[in-house]
Amino acid sequence: MKKPILLPAVLLAVMLVLPYAARAEQQPEMIAEKMAVKFSRGVANTFTSIVEIPKQTILTGRDMGGIGYVIGPLKGIGMTLYRGIIGVTEAVFFMVPQPGYYDPMIDPEFVWQGWEPKRDTTQISQEPAK
């Protein structure tokens, strides 16, 4: 009577303990590499944040038309301040594994990324004319 209960209990215990035993810790080289990437990303974003002004002008002009060339520089000034502050924060706190695990604090990660036009995700249904 004890054998049928003992085998499932042992299998359940092995299934619950095995993932913790198999989990490997991060290697120190990987941690140092991620810290270096976070530091260099912070320095790059700090010094290239000024590029947000023409970038936002072009992107907003493309998306909104003529009025975008008025609103774009204003968005660019805001994004310059935002990217600059985020860059300084990442450069100063590069040893702290936040957010996530040394993930970027801003998207796109660098100012030279994100120039692609927005994709239209709406479905155009083509119904036959009646």
C-alpha positions, 0 to 999 in steps of 0.5 A: 500500500505504501509503494504506490504513494511513495513513488509519486511523492518522490517523483514530485519532490524531484520535479520541484527541486530539480530546477533549483539545482540546475540553475546556474549563476551568472559568470562574473565576466558576463556581469562585467560585460553587461556593466560595461555596455550599460556604462557605454550606452549611458555615455553615448546617450548623454553626448548624442542626446542633442540629435533628438532635436532634428530627429524629432523634427523629421519624424514629427514632420513625416507623421503630421505634415507641415505642423510637425515642423513646428511641434517636432523641435519642441518634442526634440527639446523634451527628448533631448533632456529626457535622453540626456538625463537617462544617459547620465543616470545609466553612466552613474549607476552602471553597476546597479542591475536595474531595470531588469538585468542591465536592460536599457532604460529608454526605447529606442536604446540609442538616438540613431535607432528608431528612424523607421516609419510607423507601421500601420497595423490596421487591417484594410478589409476589401469587401466586394462592391454590391 
